[in-house]
Amino acid sequence: MKQLRDSKAQGSALFTLVSGIVIAIAVIYFLIKLAGSGSYADVAQSSETATQTRIQPVGQLTLGDGIPVGERKGDQIFNKICIQCHGADKSVPNAPKIENNGEWAPRIAQGFDTLFQHALNGFNAMPAKGGAADLTDQELKRVITYMANKSGGTFPDPDAAAPADQAASGNAAASAPAAAGSAPAADAPKAEDKGAAAPAASGADGKKVFEATCQACHGGAVPGIPGIGKKDEWASRIKQGKETLHKHALEGFNAMPAKGGNAGLSDDEVKAAVDYMANQSGAKF
């Protein structure tokens, strides 16, 4: 009898132990299900939102000064990037300093398109885009215009100018041929009083072409280049004759590029500008 009672007691204890283990496992299982059920439901209900959240950009790209790429103006780009070489107080060899008309004149004479290509691709010691690879082409045009116009140039606002006009010349509006007889009386070239028939015959306004293209070099500030009105500097050129001067201006001569670097000018406009400058400097063309 005693053995039977001991056997029953052991069986009851084993049953209790097994039951406890089963209950514990069940409780743990249901707790895990309960804890995870909310997350699964949330993901199922907002999977599209969650995906958009994961792939959205961290922030808007800026150039270090809070202005998004592509939106900076010429003066802002100059003061942050170009000033390192082109600042007025810098001494970087062969880098024209802003507001130094003499240093910029031969560059401006090459025309806007040449300046843009040099800045875009690099030229001599200057790296492409001045070393700022994240500059857009339009931003580059803005800062070129800013520096050149602060240094004697007359390039139009690149944000307002048509691309074709910008590439063809530094001031397409100013260099466009004037209609015959449409020039204001106040602009009637003094050369007309001196017998300059070419501008009147062609309809080209030599004075306007000079102001838009030639003045950068022939305004009198660049050593070695005859300044308008300086008869002693022009005398030897004038002696060569009008045809020779026209040829040099059209085809280029020494450091002067063809058509003064403005390929958008017509032959008549170039000739009219030459006649205007020569007649203001002692000639009677």
Solvent accessible surface area in square Angstrom, and as a share of the most:
residue,aa,sasa,rsa
1,M,169,0.76
2,K,139,0.59
3,Q,154,0.68
4,L,94,0.47
5,R,143,0.52
6,D,69,0.36
7,S,67,0.43
8,K,135,0.57
9,A,61,0.47
10,Q,129,0.57
11,G,39,0.38
12,S,68,0.44
13,A,63,0.49
14,L,111,0.55
15,F,148,0.62
16,T,89,0.51
17,L,109,0.54
18,V,74,0.43
19,S,34,0.22
20,G,37,0.36
21,I,88,0.44
22,V,88,0.51
23,I,109,0.55
24,A,48,0.37
25,I,108,0.55
26,A,39,0.30
27,V,76,0.44
28,I,99,0.50
29,Y,118,0.45
30,F,136,0.57
31,L,104,0.52
32,I,117,0.60
33,K,116,0.49
34,L,131,0.65
35,A,84,0.65
36,G,20,0.20
37,S,57,0.37
38,G,40,0.38
39,S,66,0.42
40,Y,167,0.64
41,A,41,0.32
42,D,87,0.45
43,V,95,0.55
44,A,81,0.63
45,Q,149,0.66
46,S,47,0.30
47,S,60,0.39
48,E,133,0.60
49,T,88,0.51
50,A,32,0.25
51,T,54,0.32
52,Q,103,0.46
53,T,79,0.46
54,R,174,0.63
55,I,117,0.59
56,Q,112,0.50
57,P,111,0.70
58,V,165,0.95
59,G,55,0.53
60,Q,141,0.63
61,L,129,0.64
62,T,53,0.31
63,L,20,0.10
64,G,68,0.65
65,D,61,0.32
66,G,60,0.58
67,I,41,0.21
68,P,30,0.19
69,V,48,0.27
70,G,22,0.21
71,E,103,0.46
72,R,2,0.01
73,K,105,0.44
74,G,8,0.08
75,D,60,0.31
76,Q,69,0.30
77,I,0,0.00
78,F,10,0.04
79,N,92,0.47
80,K,89,0.38
81,I,27,0.14
82,C,19,0.12
83,I,61,0.31
84,Q,114,0.51
85,C,57,0.34
86,H,21,0.09
87,G,2,0.02
88,A,74,0.57
89,D,125,0.65
90,K,80,0.34
91,S,105,0.68
92,V,52,0.30
93,P,109,0.69
94,N,138,0.71
95,A,14,0.11
96,P,11,0.07
97,K,26,0.11
98,I,14,0.07
99,E,105,0.47
100,N,58,0.30
101,N,72,0.37
102,G,24,0.24
103,E,61,0.28
104,W,10,0.03
105,A,1,0.01
106,P,56,0.35
107,R,69,0.25
108,I,15,0.08
109,A,10,0.08
110,Q,57,0.25
111,G,8,0.08
112,F,3,0.01
113,D,58,0.30
114,T,44,0.26
115,L,15,0.08
116,F,18,0.07
117,Q,71,0.32
118,H,42,0.19
119,A,11,0.09
120,L,42,0.21
121,N,100,0.51
122,G,23,0.22
123,F,95,0.40
124,N,136,0.70
125,A,101,0.78
126,M,61,0.27
127,P,75,0.47
128,A,50,0.39
129,K,37,0.16
130,G,36,0.34
131,G,57,0.55
132,A,14,0.11
133,A,89,0.69
134,D,75,0.39
135,L,3,0.02
136,T,45,0.26
137,D,68,0.35
138,Q,60,0.27
139,E,0,0.00
140,L,6,0.03
141,K,42,0.18
142,R,32,0.12
143,V,1,0.01
144,I,6,0.03
145,T,11,0.07
146,Y,59,0.23
147,M,13,0.06
148,A,0,0.00
149,N,58,0.30
150,K,90,0.38
151,S,1,0.01
152,G,39,0.37
153,G,10,0.09
154,T,61,0.36
155,F,11,0.05
156,P,38,0.24
157,D,79,0.41
158,P,15,0.09
159,D,71,0.37
160,A,87,0.68
161,A,24,0.18
162,A,50,0.39
163,P,103,0.65
164,A,76,0.59
165,D,63,0.33
166,Q,6,0.03
167,A,49,0.38
168,A,43,0.34
169,S,3,0.02
170,G,8,0.08
171,N,31,0.16
172,A,24,0.19
173,A,93,0.72
174,A,33,0.26
175,S,8,0.05
176,A,60,0.46
177,P,90,0.57
178,A,24,0.19
179,A,70,0.55
180,A,86,0.67
181,G,86,0.83
182,S,66,0.42
183,A,44,0.34
184,P,69,0.43
185,A,96,0.74
186,A,99,0.77
187,D,36,0.18
188,A,49,0.38
189,P,17,0.10
190,K,135,0.57
191,A,0,0.00
192,E,93,0.42
193,D,131,0.68
194,K,84,0.36
195,G,50,0.48
196,A,5,0.04
197,A,70,0.54
198,A,30,0.24
199,P,10,0.06
200,A,68,0.53
201,A,90,0.70
202,S,48,0.31
203,G,12,0.11
204,A,5,0.04
205,D,10,0.05
206,G,0,0.00
207,K,52,0.22
208,K,73,0.31
209,V,3,0.02
210,F,10,0.04
211,E,71,0.32
212,A,17,0.13
213,T,17,0.10
214,C,21,0.13
215,Q,88,0.39
216,A,24,0.19
217,C,16,0.09
218,H,22,0.10
219,G,41,0.40
220,G,27,0.26
221,A,68,0.53
222,V,19,0.11
223,P,122,0.77
224,G,76,0.73
225,I,46,0.23
226,P,11,0.07
227,G,0,0.00
228,I,42,0.21
229,G,42,0.41
230,K,84,0.35
231,K,131,0.56
232,D,121,0.63
233,E,60,0.27
234,W,9,0.03
235,A,46,0.35
236,S,67,0.43
237,R,80,0.29
238,I,34,0.17
239,K,171,0.72
240,Q,86,0.38
241,G,26,0.25
242,K,64,0.27
243,E,130,0.58
244,T,43,0.25
245,L,14,0.07
246,H,11,0.05
247,K,109,0.46
248,H,35,0.16
249,A,10,0.08
250,L,38,0.19
251,E,112,0.50
252,G,22,0.22
253,F,95,0.40
254,N,139,0.71
255,A,105,0.81
256,M,62,0.28
257,P,43,0.27
258,A,49,0.38
259,K,46,0.20
260,G,16,0.15
261,G,18,0.17
262,N,5,0.03
263,A,88,0.68
264,G,46,0.45
265,L,6,0.03
266,S,48,0.31
267,D,70,0.36
268,D,69,0.36
269,E,3,0.01
270,V,7,0.04
271,K,66,0.28
272,A,1,0.00
273,A,2,0.01
274,V,8,0.05
275,D,1,0.00
276,Y,19,0.07
277,M,9,0.04
278,A,0,0.00
279,N,0,0.00
280,Q,34,0.15
281,S,1,0.01
282,G,42,0.40
283,A,4,0.03
284,K,175,0.74
285,F,36,0.15
